Amino acid sequence: MELKFFYMPGCPYCRRASGVLAQLMQEHPQYKKIKVNQIDETRHPEEAEKYDYYYVPTFYKGDEKVYEAAPGDTSEKMKEILGQVLAGME
């Protein structure tokens, strides 16, 4: 199962999410099994329009939205998302 990561260049929250994602992948090798498809919504608006979200960063597990930008973003939320995706692969 893939994790779709919708982002916009220059978005500080997207940069932070990307950094947290990379750090978690480094710290937890089991997460490397997850295919993360990073979609720049400014370069691929046709793909972004297929999904129901307003803010970035937004993550979809398959076609299910599992996260849309919200105040208080933490690495714990990202860890929860990766755990959900990994569990869906088993």
Secondary structure as the mmCIF struct_conf table of DSSP 4:
data_model
#
loop_
_struct_conf.conf_type_id
_struct_conf.id
_struct_conf.beg_label_comp_id
_struct_conf.beg_label_asym_id
_struct_conf.beg_label_seq_id
_struct_conf.end_label_comp_id
_struct_conf.end_label_asym_id
_struct_conf.end_label_seq_id
STRN STRN1 GLU A 2 TYR A 7
TURN_TY1_P TURN_TY1_P1 PRO A 9 GLY A 10
HELX_RH_AL_P HELX_RH_AL_P1 PRO A 12 GLU A 27
HELX_RH_3T_P HELX_RH_3T_P1 PRO A 29 LYS A 33
BEND BEND1 ILE A 34 ILE A 34
STRN STRN2 LYS A 35 ASP A 40
TURN_TY1_P TURN_TY1_P2 GLU A 41 ARG A 43
HELX_RH_AL_P HELX_RH_AL_P2 PRO A 45 ALA A 48
TURN_TY1_P TURN_TY1_P3 GLU A 49 LYS A 50
BEND BEND2 TYR A 51 TYR A 51
BEND BEND3 TYR A 54 PRO A 57
STRN STRN3 THR A 58 LYS A 61
TURN_TY1_P TURN_TY1_P4 GLY A 62 ASP A 63
STRN STRN4 GLU A 64 GLU A 68
TURN_TY1_P TURN_TY1_P5 PRO A 71 GLY A 72
HELX_RH_AL_P HELX_RH_AL_P3 SER A 75 MET A 89
#
